[in-house]
């Protein structure tokens, strides 16, 4: 960094928590002008080259190549019906597939959220390019700073356990439970997964690239194809992040659950942005703009805001943290035996560590505490829980679970409406039939 500069980037504590974009949005408005080991590296190199690379096919930055044999869904990995619910170009995890699994979501059942299709990228030719007015040196689009896959493998690595969740997870319940029409993929609760991610802190890459004190925003961009909405080409998926968040805990991940990232989950490198909305976790990242002024894209203006009654025409501030949710490890309309049994589930929150889960087996009339199994788990993951139940007789029942985190955030009976169906955080009524 240069000495003698007077940073005009707001510092945390001066204007609140700048990793919260609602706070940062106010700062933006004020700023805007008027009007590890060799063996590990070897394993990754082989996977990227002779292993995964041969299977994926070559691709040049910035545009990836697509294999001629890509499935109609655009998703590479198998989608067996016992593990997934197809959702167009996406795939929703079935919650019953997590029954008996450990804390992490296995890669073979981790949900897939694609705007278009999974690109096939060769790590040997992939480059991460950083450029913009928030870096020292040349004009923004000249001589960008580049990092190869090998460069990242040679840097200090960190490992975190964190969930990633689509912002529209549980969207269908706006309609089925609240009678409200919303647009977007009709997810139930399976657009979420917890993995162990390993990679390079984004802060280290930014600092090596020459981050200036004046930088306020970064704009990571994926290498998937351009996204077209109603005939309008919006370009490649990109979502701004405040520098404060980028420097805090964001990871440029190249491993998932101890192995190289699979194609559908961002190979060769993706962002992991703990606790934030899924769209911020850009997959197949190819370049990052670093700017000394606020940045915008359709993914924080047209989408990923609350729109509808009670919101201004431009919508709410861009959405950032995910909310509190709970799910039973059961199929929808599950048939259950009329005998004592133990119900299993998981709860998670983007605002704090889950400290309490309550379960109702009578449609919400009474509630009892579930037993938590992961009290010391990473707050960025989820908590597994179990609840003993003796059904009072055959027939239909509604099971409910609600979680509370250590900030006091909990799951309400209903979720505030927004037209795009984001952040449904209300208690979900899970039907089962006892016989």
N, C-alpha and C positions, 0 to 999 in steps of 0.2 A: 504494500500500500504506500501511497505517497505520504510524506509528512507535510504538515502545514495546511492540509485540506480541512475545510469545515464541512463535515457531512451534513447534508440536509435530509438524509434518510431518517425518518422518525425512529427513535430507539424505544424498545419495549419498556413499559413503565411510564413513559411520558404521555402517551395517548391511549393507554390500555394495552390489551394483549393483541399485538399486531399479527399473531398467527390466527386470529379469528377474523374472517374477512368482513363480517358486518362492521367491526371496529375499523378495519383497514379501509373499508369503503369510504368511511368518513374522512380518513386521512387522505385517500386518493382525491376526494373532491376538493380538499384544501390545497393539495399540491398541483392539481391540474391547471394549466394556463387558462387565462380568461378565454370566453367564447368556448496370501499365507503361504503355504508350503509349496515346494516344487511339485510334489506328488499331486496336490490339488490343482495346481495350474496345469500340470500335464494332463490330468483327467479332463479338465475343461477344454484344453486345446484340442485334444483328440476328439472330444464330443462335438466341438464346433467344426472341426475339419473333416477327418475321415469318417466320423460317426454321423452326428446330426447334419453336418454340412453336406455330406453326400446325399443324405435323404432329402434335404431341403432344396438343394439346387442353388446356383449362384444368384446373387442380387447385387446390384450396384446402388450405392447411395447417390441421390436421395430416393430413388424409386425402386422398391423391391420387385422381384419377379414372382409370379404366381405359377404354381405347378399346374400342368394340364390335368392332373388327376385329382384336383381339389374336390372334396364332396360338395354337393349342392348347397349345403349349409354354410360353406366357407370355413368350417371348423375341421382341423386336421385329426384330432384324436378320436377314437371310437366313442360313440354315444349310446351305450346299451340302455334299453328302456328301463331296466331295473335301477339304473343310476341317475338318469337324466329325463327331464321333461323338455322336449324341443320347443324353442321359442324363436322361430325364424332363424336369423343369423346367430342367435344366442342359444345357450343350453343351461337350463336350471337344474341344480342339484336336488335330488329327492332326499328329503330329510331322513327317511327310513334307511337310506344308504349309509348314514353316519352312526347307526346303532352298532355298538361294539367297537367302534374305531377309537383311536387314541385322541389326544388333544388336537393334533393337526388334521387338516383335511387332506386325504390322499390326493395326489395329482390326478389320478384317474377319475375322481368325482368332484373335482373343483369346478365350480360354475364357469361358464365362458360368456363374456360380454364383448361382442364385436360390433362395430358400426358397419363394417363392410365384410371383410373376409380376412383370415389369418394370412399374412404375407410370409413368403419363404425367403429368409435372409441368410447370407453366408457371412459368418463372423470374420472370415479372413479378409473380406473387403469392406466390412462395416466400419464406419467412422462416426464418432460423436463430435459434432461441430458446435462450438460455442462462439457467439458473435454478438455485437451490439454495443450501444453507447454506455452500458454499465461495466465495460471492460476497458482496461488500459490499452493504449496502443493505437492501431490503425483505425480508419473509418469503419463503421459498423459492419459492412458486408465485404470488406477486403481482408484477406489473409486471416480467416477465422482460426481460432485455436482448435486443433483436432486431437482426439484421443482414439487410439485403436483399442480393440478388444484386449490385446496383450498389454497395452498400457494400463488398463483398468485392473487386470489380473495382477499386475505388479505393484499396485498401490495398497496401502493399509486397508484391510477389510473389516467390516463389522457385520454382525448377525443380529437380527431382530425377529421376534415373533409378532405378527400383526394380522388382523383381519383386513380383507378388502371386500367391499360391499357396494353393489350398484345403488345409486341414489334412489332408484325406483323400486328397490326391493320391497315386497309386500304391497305393491301398487294395486293389485286386484281387489284388495279388501276395502278400498274406497267405495267400490261398486257393490261387492257382495255383502259387506257389513253395514255400509253407511248409505247405500242407494245413490251414490254420486258418480257421475260420468267423468272419466279422466282419459287422457290420451297417453299412449306409450305401451311398452311391453307389459303384459298382464302377469307379472311375477307374483307367486305366492311368497314364501319366505326363503327360497333356495338360491337367491342371488348373492350369496355371501360365502366366504371361506377363510380359514385361518391357515397360514403357512409360516414356515421358518425361512426367512429371506436373508441372503448373504450378498454383499456387494460393497461398493465404495460410497462413503457418505458424500452426498452432493456438495456439501460445504467444502470438502477437500478439493473436488474438481473445480469448483468456482474459484477458490483461492488460487489454485495453480494456474487457472486461466487468466487471472489478473482482475478479480472483482474490485471495483472502485467503491469508495464510501458513498458515492452518490447513487449507486444502484438501488432501485426500489422494487422491481418486478423481474421475474423470469418467465419465459414462455416456452415450455418443452413441447415438441411436436413429434408425432408418431410417424412411422414409415408405412402405415397401411394406406390404402388407396383413398382418393378424394371422396368426401361424403357429399352426396347430392340430396337435398331436401326439397321436394315438390318442384323439381326441375332446376333448382338453384345450386350451383356448385359452391360449397362452403370451404373447399380445400381439405387438407389433412387435419385430423383431430389434434387439437392443441388447447391447452387450458392454462391461463396465467396462475402463478403462485407469488405471493409476497416473498421478498428476499428473507424476511424474518422467519418464515416457515421453512424455506429452503435451507437455511443455515441451522435450523433447530434439530430436525430428526429425519429428513428425507434421505432415502437410499437409492442409489443407482444399482439395482439388483441384477446379478447374473446367475444366481442360484435360487432354487425353490425346493425346500425339504431335502437339502443335501445333494442335489443334482443340478446340472445346467437347466436353465429355464426351458420348458417345452415351448414349441412354436406358439400354441394358443395362449400362452401366458407371458409372452413378451420377448422370446429369444431374438437377439442375444442379450439385450439389456432393456430393463424397464424401470420406471420410477415406482417406488413404494412410499406413499405419503400417509403415515400412520394416522388413523382416526378420521381422515377426511373422506369426502365423497369419492366414489369409485372413479369418476372421470378424471380426477386429478392424478391418478396412478397411471400415467401414460405408458402404454406398451410399445415395444419396438422403437424406442426413442431414437431419433436420428439427429436432431439439432435442438439447441436451446438458445433462444434469444435472451440477452441480459440487457435491461434498459434502465436509464436514469429517469424514466417517467412511467406512469401507469400503462399497462398493456391490457388489451381486450381481444376477445375472440367470440365467435358465436356460442362457445361452450361456457362462457360466463356472462353472456348478455341475452342471447335468444333462448338458451337452455340453462338449466341448473340455477334458476331463480324461482321463487314462488310467484305465480300469476293467478289472478282471479279476484273475487270479491274481497275487499279490504286491503288490496295491494295497489300501489300506483301503476300507471300504464307501463312503465319500464320494469315493473316487478320489484321484488325485494332485493336486498343485497345478494351477491352471489353466495350460493350455499357452500358451506365448508364442512363442519363436523357432522358426522353421522349421529343418529340418536339411539335410544335404548330399544332393544328388541329381544324377544324370546321365542324359541321354537321347540316343539316336542319332536323327538326322534321317532315319529310315527307317520305312516301314510295318511293322506287325507281320507276321511271316512273309514278309518281303520277298523277292521273287525277284531274285537278283543274277547278273551274268554271270561266267563262269569266266575272268576276266582281271584283271590288276592294276588297282586302283581306289583311290580315296581315300574313307574313311568320315568323315562329319561328325557332330558332336554339340555339345551344350551342357551345362555343369555350373554349379550355383549353390549357395549356402549362406546360411542365415540367421545364421550365427555368425561368418563372416569371409570374406575374399577367397579365392577358389579359387586355389591356387598350383600344383597338380599334378593331372593326369588321366592315368590308366593304362588301357590297353585290352587285353583278352584276346580272341583270335579262336579259341581252342580250348577254350571252355567254362570257363575259369578256371585251366587248368593253368599257363600262362605269361602274363606281363604285360610290356608295353612302354609307354614314355611317349608320349602324344599331343603334338602341337605346339599350343600355346596361341596363339590369335589375338587375344585381348583382355587382355593382361597389365595394361594400365593402365585398364581399364574400372572403372566405379563398383562398389565392393564390394557394393552393394545390388542389382546386376544379375546377369548371368551371364557366363560365359566361353565363347566359341566355340572349338572345337578340331577338328583333323583328324588322321587316322591312315591312312598308306598300307598297303594290304593286297593281297597276292597269294594268292588262295585256293589251297589245296593240292589241290583236286579238287572234283568235283561232289558234291552231297548236302546234307544238313542241317548247319548250324553254329549255335553259340550265341555271340553277341557280348556282351561284358561291358565296362562302363566304370565306373571308380570314381574319385572326386575326393577331394582332401584340401585343406582350407582352411588359412589361416595361423594358426589356433589349434590345429591338429593334428587337428581333427575330420575323420573320414573315413567311408567307407561300409563297413559290415561285411558279412559273408557272409549273415547273417540279421538280421531286425529283431525286437526284443522285442515279444511279443504284447500286444495290448490289444483288448478286445471291440468297440470302435467303429472300429478300424482306422485310427487316426490315425498320422501321422508315420512311414510306412514309408520307411526310409532305407537299406535294404540294396541291394546291387548287384542290378540287374535283368538277368535272362538273356533277351536279345533273339534270338528265332529268325529265321534267314534260310535260304533255299534257293539254292544255287549250281548253275547249269546252263549 
